[in-house]
Amino acid sequence: MIHYLSEKDVQQVLNMEILLESTERSLKDRALHQAIDIPRQRIYTPQGTQHVLQASSKAIGYTGFKYYYTRPSGKSFYVHLISIETGKLVAIVEAIWMSMVRTGAASGAATRYLAKADAGIVGQIGSGYQSIGQLEAVCAVRKIKEARIYSRTRDKLETYCNTMSGKLGIPVVPAASAEAAVRGADILNVITKSATPTIKGEWLTPGVHINAAGSNALSRAEIDDATVKRCDLITVDSRGTAQKECGDLLPAFEKGIIQWDTLTEIGDVYAGKTPGRTSPQQITLYESHGMGIQDLYAAAKAVELAKARGLGVELPLGL
């Protein structure tokens, strides 16, 4: 039998706090050689794009994958969990909402380790669906006093700010420009699909921590070379994934500003193998691309909690 969790089931058992813990653990276990991740692979067709992320963890006893298919008219996301011990498919988890919150949690976990302890002002570029988890996550790990958000569509921006202000209980205000959102921020979230940089290095305040989560393809770029040059510490999910997907860092690599093999993996910071922030004035950057290992751990936790509450259905497959 295969345990199936719907979007509704997943939303009943997971929250940001749980996903912050599972995301951090997934990357820490990978750093400690308890888990394996394979960078995303894509198939492009005129109708849409198929994306597959694979991972395995002896620490939690699962191997598996997330696949999602995106097209202009819709999308579908699923995580498959396979028992390492038996080799059988044991669960299928719908993962549109979970992927959004997990992506936010990745930035939140990095913020916990890399942002200043007294960080209170958030700047954010982007007000789409993925930006919900980004803002919620950083507010979960720091005592945020105000968030300043910028996006190009004003009506959408104002709706987002009103919704998130009510949800988080802090002022979430529309910024007049990207520069206005960035200047003076202690934490900066960048979550867009832009092909050209949306922030400039000259706008950054010493001590800021940057979560750049939108550039998960070489055709996208949210930050400029000046931003990269100003960063004292650059962290990534995985050096291999960054080399395949980080459009933010590709121009800097091609100009000799950075080298892929010298980038810090955030899991090494979580595991205590590499230092994170070492002074209040440092500018730190976390390039988040999304990894199958993060989905594997999130789905495993969802299945565990759902079974305890009697949620989900058993599919008569694999008997």
Secondary structure, DSSP 8 states (H G I E B T S, - for coil): -EEEE-HHHHHHH--HHHHHHHHHHHHHHHHTTSEEEEEEEEEE-SS-EEEEEEEEETTTTEEEEEEEEEETTEEEEEEEEEETTT--EEEEEE-HHHHHHHHHHHHHHHHHHHS-TT--EEEEE--SHHHHHHHHHHHHHS---EEEEE-S-HHHHHHHHHHHHHHHTS-EEE-SSHHHHHTT-SEEEE----SS-SB-GGG--TT-EEEE-S--STT---B-HHHHHH-SEEEES-HHHHHHH-TTTHHHHHTTS--GGGSEEHHHHHTTSS----STT--EEEE----HHHHHHHHHHHHHHHHHTT-SEEES---
